[in-house]
Amino acid sequence: MSIETEYLNFDTIGQTGSQTGQIMLNRPKALHALTTTMCHQIRHRLEQWWHDDTIHQVMLCASQGRAFCAGGDIREALESMQGKSLEALDYFEAEYGMDMIIAGFPKPVICIADGLVMGGGSGLLFNSSHPVITDRIDFTMPETGIGLFPDVAASLFLRRATGRIGLYIGLTGTRIGHGDVIASGLMDYFIPHDKLTELKAAIAALTTRPDQEYIDDVLAEFASRDVEPMLLMPHLDWINDILAHDRLEDIRDAAAVSDHSLAAPLYQALTQRCPLSLKVTHRLLTSAPSDGYISALLLDYCLAKRITEYPDFAEGVRAAVIDKDQNPQWSHQSLDDVTDKMIDDIFDDSNRPHFALPSVLL
């Protein structure tokens, strides 16, 4: 049965008693950005399918357009935090609760990302049991440019990348294609865009409850490992060396005197992006990792609530999507103005903000 909401299509595909649940993002004019309501609706549908024995796997994708998902609707997230939205819901709780359901779902979740993937879209993709990208992937974690940090359990999935590639992506918001995604180890392979129709049909045609390896075999039939020229991986040694410094100020200063081709964009990121966000991101991606997706997302929630007590997120959203002047005035002028104590306080274990875990995970 097909159900259409304002920005989502829910459907079941296949024979009675052996079906694929399909969730299709359908907000192309906004690049399928996630609203609070969309997060709640996706979570609710997955909770229904969790115990439905006729649903054997779930396929998550997007309708037409150049994007899979451009992340969260940051304008709405800001209005929610400021109490201006009609529902005044907690955007971060809605998003992270949804991601927990996706990551903990007891059946295969095949997420097909064909196009732009930013921020919250990465939460849908990388928290799925079977993330799939195409040769049209355009992946970025841009949060340090809007006063946030790479969240949605990025502290886990960015660490899959070899060396310090994940840290470089998290700090700079660099956009990469399937070549870097595959070569860095973030994904094992990609599906060519022109094979997606066949792939979706093959998934929908499954008539028995598949195990994880069976889904892997289906995906592998359509997969390719031929990658395009890469932006970051040819410079892995340089990235590893320059990001080996313990302090961001030292990384910035080393980039300032380096003649490497990536030195200028790294220096620009460390001097123009939000200093508080950069330091939170560096701590998050270099400290001991969380012991699983639940811990990672609960930490993200704590950090999100605490970092947005500063004015930087509101200023970042203003500069990026409201006034669009691309000239944010951060609460700290440079990395040197953000003290270790500020970061310690944001990560402090005591009295951490939290939200109730979804009941299906208990």
Buried (B, 14 or more C-beta within 10 A) or exposed (E): EEEEEEBBBBBBBBEEEBBBBBBBBBBBEBBBBBBBBBBBBBBEBBBEBBEEEEBBBBBBBBEEBEBBBBBBBBBBBBBBBEEEBEBEBBBBBBBBBBBBBBBBBEBBBBBBBBBBBBBBBBBBBBBBBBBBBBBBBBBBBBBBBBBBBBBBBBBBBBBEBBBBBBBBBBBBBBBBBBBBBBBBBBBEBBBBEEBBEEBBEBBBEBEEEBEEEBBBEBBEEBBBEEBEEBBBBBBBEBBBBBBEBEEBBEBBBBBEEBEBEBBEBBBEBBBBBBBBBBBBBBBBBBEEBBEEBBBBBBBBBBBBBBBBEBBBBBBBBBBBEEEEEEEBEBBBEEBEEBEEEBBEEBBEEEEBBEBEBBEBBE
